[in-house]
């Protein structure tokens, strides 16, 4: 009888310990370093609408055409800032994100399949890839995903040799990305080249800097930064007003610190609360 009481007491202690560990883990997830993303700015036209109209006559994939129309200007901006061919950036975005319709792109705005890797301090999602439930970077805006893609290539030594190639030599860039280990698929270069040539994305590599006049110079454009703070994951039924009351703040403050244009929020979104 005494032995049963002792065993029962031990079980209660173990369960209590597990419960407290889970609470501690949850608390750790709810606060930490958060990526603060600048609100995207309107970019000059790169004649993307005219480009897409020509292609539409050939009855090509409508999702790809819409993707080109939406993101060609961003790819050109990245080309002039980082010397990565716009055609390569666009083709990778189309391929990696399923033209923006893939699960990873839809739930995290990650258009390039960039994993967390060591040192990533922003938000994250878990997605099956080469292995089950791998860690991927999560962004508030697609534009930040493009910027991070450029940073990813320019700041890693294994991609350094790519910048010896011309920004118009998309074929060498496509083969070089595979060689550097960006993707494990042996057909990755052929897939990129196929997309570029089918949708004539190399035309965007010809856009000259003088013809792409930004309202702000690259130095003046705000870059993503990290901040230490608390954030809250939006749940079903939440509104900005209910979240503001929960954290003793105001809707106006929440919108300002999270860069929100209106009161629209979505389930799973992470909001800074202070």
C-alpha positions in Angstrom: 0.0 0.0 0.0 2.8 2.4 1.0 4.6 1.5 -2.2 1.5 2.4 -4.3 1.3 5.8 -2.6 5.0 6.5 -3.3 4.6 5.5 -6.9 1.5 7.6 -7.3 3.3 10.6 -5.8 6.2 10.2 -8.1 3.9 10.2 -11.1 2.3 13.4 -10.0 5.6 15.0 -9.6 6.7 14.0 -13.1 3.5 15.2 -14.7 3.8 18.5 -12.9 7.4 18.8 -14.1 6.4 18.2 -17.7 3.6 20.7 -17.4 5.9 23.4 -16.1 8.5 22.6 -18.8 5.8 23.0 -21.5 4.8 26.4 -20.0 8.4 27.5 -20.0 8.8 26.4 -23.6 5.7 28.2 -24.6 6.8 31.4 -22.8 10.1 31.2 -24.6 8.4 31.0 -28.0 6.2 34.0 -27.2 9.1 36.4 -26.7 12.4 36.9 -28.3 14.1 38.5 -31.3 11.6 39.6 -34.0 12.3 40.7 -37.6 10.9 44.1 -38.1 10.1 44.6 -41.8 9.7 47.9 -43.6 6.5 48.6 -45.4 7.1 47.9 -49.2 7.4 51.0 -51.4 5.9 51.3 -54.9 8.6 50.6 -57.6 8.9 52.0 -61.1 7.5 50.1 -64.0 9.8 47.7 -65.9 7.1 47.3 -68.6 6.0 44.1 -67.0 2.4 44.6 -68.1 3.4 44.9 -71.7 5.7 41.9 -71.4 2.9 39.7 -69.9 0.4 40.8 -72.6 2.7 39.6 -75.3 3.2 36.2 -73.6 -0.5 35.9 -72.9 -1.1 35.4 -76.6 0.9 32.1 -76.4 -1.6 30.7 -73.8 1.1 30.2 -71.1 0.5 29.4 -67.5 -1.7 32.3 -66.1 -0.3 31.9 -62.5 3.3 32.4 -63.8 2.2 35.4 -65.9 0.6 37.0 -62.9 3.7 36.3 -60.8 5.9 38.0 -63.4 3.6 41.0 -63.4 3.6 41.3 -59.6 7.3 40.8 -58.9 9.4 41.6 -62.0 10.1 45.2 -60.7 11.4 43.8 -57.4 13.7 41.4 -59.2 15.1 44.3 -61.3 15.6 46.4 -58.1 17.6 43.5 -56.5 19.6 43.1 -59.7 20.7 46.7 -59.6 21.5 46.6 -55.9 23.2 43.2 -55.7 24.2 42.2 -59.3 22.0 39.1 -59.4 20.2 38.7 -62.8 16.6 39.6 -62.5 15.8 36.6 -64.7 17.4 34.3 -62.2 15.6 35.8 -59.2 12.3 35.7 -60.9 12.8 32.1 -62.2 13.8 30.9 -58.7 10.8 32.7 -57.2 8.4 31.0 -59.7 10.0 27.6 -59.2 10.5 27.6 -55.5 7.1 29.2 -54.6 4.9 27.4 -57.2 4.3 30.9 -58.7 3.4 32.2 -55.3 0.7 29.5 -54.8 2.8 26.9 -52.9 2.1 26.1 -49.2 5.4 27.6 -47.9 4.9 30.9 -49.9 1.2 31.1 -48.9 1.7 30.6 -45.2 5.1 32.4 -44.7 5.7 34.6 -47.8 8.9 32.6 -48.3 9.3 32.5 -52.1 12.8 31.0 -52.3 12.6 28.1 -49.9 15.3 29.6 -47.6 15.7 27.5 -44.5 16.3 29.0 -41.0 20.0 28.1 -40.9 22.3 29.1 -38.0 21.9 32.7 -37.0 18.3 33.2 -38.3 16.5 35.2 -35.6 13.2 36.0 -37.3 10.0 34.1 -37.2 9.9 30.5 -38.6 7.5 27.9 -39.9 8.0 24.1 -40.2 7.5 22.4 -43.5 8.3 19.0 -45.0 11.2 19.2 -47.6 14.2 17.0 -47.8 13.3 15.9 -44.3 10.1 16.1 -42.2 9.2 19.4 -40.6 12.3 21.4 -41.5 12.6 25.0 -40.3 12.0 27.7 -42.8 12.1 31.5 -42.6 8.8 33.4 -42.3 8.2 37.0 -43.6 5.5 39.5 -43.3 6.0 40.8 -46.8 7.1 39.0 -50.0 9.4 41.9 -50.7 11.4 41.0 -47.6 11.8 37.5 -48.9 13.3 38.9 -52.1 15.7 41.1 -50.1 16.7 38.2 -47.9 17.3 36.0 -51.0 19.8 38.6 -52.2 21.4 38.9 -48.8 21.6 35.1 -48.6 23.6 34.9 -51.9 25.8 37.9 -51.4 26.9 37.1 -47.9 27.9 33.4 -48.2 31.3 32.5 -49.5 30.1 29.5 -51.4 28.2 31.8 -53.8 31.0 34.3 -54.2 32.1 32.9 -57.6 28.7 33.6 -59.1 29.4 37.4 -59.0 32.3 36.9 -61.5 29.6 36.1 -64.1 27.8 38.8 -66.0 24.3 39.7 -64.8 23.1 38.9 -68.3 24.6 35.4 -68.3 21.6 33.6 -66.7 22.8 30.1 -68.0 26.0 30.2 -66.0 24.2 31.6 -63.0 21.6 28.8 -63.1 24.4 26.1 -63.3 26.4 27.9 -60.7 23.6 27.9 -58.1 23.3 24.1 -58.4 27.1 23.8 -58.2 27.2 25.9 -55.0 24.6 23.7 -53.4 21.5 26.0 -53.5 19.4 22.9 -54.6 20.0 19.2 -54.6 17.9 18.6 -57.7 20.3 17.8 -60.6 17.8 19.3 -63.1 17.6 22.6 -61.2 19.6 24.5 -63.7 17.6 23.2 -66.6 14.4 24.0 -64.9 15.5 27.6 -64.2 16.7 28.1 -67.8 13.5 26.6 -69.2 11.4 29.1 -67.2 13.6 32.0 -68.2 13.5 31.2 -71.9 9.8 30.1 -72.0 8.7 33.4 -70.4 11.5 35.5 -71.8 12.6 36.7 -68.4 16.1 37.6 -69.7 14.4 40.7 -71.1 14.4 42.1 -67.6 18.2 41.7 -67.4 18.4 44.4 -70.0 16.7 47.1 -67.9 19.3 49.7 -67.3 19.8 51.4 -64.0 19.1 54.9 -65.5 15.8 53.6 -66.8 14.8 52.2 -63.4 14.7 55.4 -61.3 13.8 54.7 -57.7 12.0 57.5 -55.8 14.6 56.7 -53.1 18.2 55.6 -53.6 19.1 52.1 -52.4 20.9 53.7 -49.5 17.7 55.4 -48.4 15.5 52.3 -48.6 14.8 50.9 -45.2 16.2 47.5 -44.6 14.7 44.8 -42.3 16.0 45.0 -38.8 15.8 42.9 -35.6 14.4 44.0 -32.4 14.0 42.4 -29.0 10.4 42.3 -27.9 7.2 40.3 -27.2 5.0 39.0 -29.9 1.6 37.3 -30.0 0.4 34.7 -32.5 -3.1 35.6 -33.8 -5.7 33.0 -33.1 -9.2 32.4 -34.4 -11.6 35.1 -33.2 -8.9 37.7 -32.4 -9.2 41.3 -33.5 -6.7 44.1 -33.2 -9.0 45.6 -30.5 -9.1 42.4 -28.5 -5.4 41.9 -28.7 -4.8 45.6 -27.7 -7.0 45.1 -24.6 -5.2 41.8 -23.7 -1.8 43.6 -23.7 -3.0 46.9 -22.3 -2.2 48.9 -25.4 -4.1 50.5 -28.2 -5.0 49.5 -31.8 -3.1 52.5 -33.1 0.1 51.4 -31.3 -0.2 47.8 -32.6 -0.6 49.1 -36.2 2.4 51.4 -35.9 4.9 48.9 -34.4 3.8 46.2 -36.8 3.6 48.3 -40.0 0.0 47.6 -40.6 -1.9 49.7 -43.1 -5.4 48.7 -41.8 -7.0 46.5 -39.2 -6.7 43.3 -41.2 -4.9 40.4 -39.4 -4.7 36.7 -40.1 -4.6 33.5 -38.0 -1.0 32.5 -37.4 0.3 36.0 -37.9 2.8 37.2 -35.2 2.3 40.7 -33.9 4.7 42.7 -31.7 2.9 43.8 -28.6 5.4 46.3 -27.3 
